[in-house]
């Protein structure tokens, strides 16, 4: 009788709009004072709050979000997870994230739909082929499970791939990370939100920060649309809008904000069981559980805060991919969207203390933000709790731009994904 009872219970709650269901997380009013305020309730902010509570016992923490939880880039990305970057600091942070993703559903007791389906990165020019061979050597030294594959092996992994050598952009080979893959973007946010809330963290939505207050060189709190809130430490994790928030504290950031666009096709039967990136033609693709192809490309060539798609970007992305994947020519477009990404000059993130005492910043992930959520939250929480850089975060300090210590990932990041 238990299954029948469960079915009727589900139907009954559906009819009364689930009013008797326990909330996944609370909706508290802001308190007057917190030990730590995190600005931004996307994946990085929520992960930071969770690991502050779990790893460091800091629970008098508030996460402030001007809109709704996960309503920014966390809900507007294409969910690629990989760690095959070139530079040692990048490999360390992204591999930490990838390894945490593997057990994140168990850790948070919430199915984030992690799918280690593999990531195949095509080489379609001689220059790109040489660049990925260099990355392969760096990854091998770091102990990653990645390898170069031939065009024929790439075809076996991805049967819809066109490997005709007479193509405009012929496939010369590919770089393959078998344990890369995808996850469910909103599920990651919901899981971290529920986990942080269960440990006492306040997640406050519809609470826009309008100012950061200081006493000399030390932060004292924030001004919000729901009143002033005191805090001993403030962590800014707001992706594309980070320069706006940091300006409130008088800190200038080496960040440019641009729109990244993506689209989905109509649902079809399974044709892709990995993630494929065609960087020379500026596109990448995976297939969702519903059957639609999730397709994306590069960022706009100009700075903006748009969250809408545009016809030029759509035309460029699809026109470039059709020759490599002929099946796309027969598909219908269902919808497209944009997200605001924050780009640094070296295409690597900033995880750092700032010149203002008690103010910390986590930004500059470009279009690689989703894949880095667990590792970012882990090391940023440690940095905030101990007021010094986590060993993995140390290379990503804000001062590297003044000192000329760039972590150049413009090649290994490919189309910056």
Secondary structure, DSSP 8 states (H G I E B T S, - for coil): -HHHHHHHHHHHHHHTTTTTS--SS------SEEEEEEE--SHHHHHHHHHHHHHH----EEEE-SSSTT-SGGGSS--EE----SSHHHHHHHHHHHHHHHTHHHHHTS----B---EEEEE-SHHHHHHHHHHHHHHHHTT---EEE-HHHHHHH-TT----TTSTT---EEEEETT-EE--HHHHHHHHHHHHHHTT-EEE-S--EEEEEEETTEEEEEEETTEEEEEEEEEE--GGGHHHHHHHTT-----EEEEEEEEEEEE-S---SSEEEETTTTEEEEE-TTSEEEEEEEE-SS-----S--HHHHHHHHHHHHHHSGGGGG--EEEEEEEEEEE-TTS--EEEE-SSBTEEEEE--TT-TGGGHHHHHHHHHHHHHHTS--TTTGGG-TTHHHHT-----TTTTTTT-
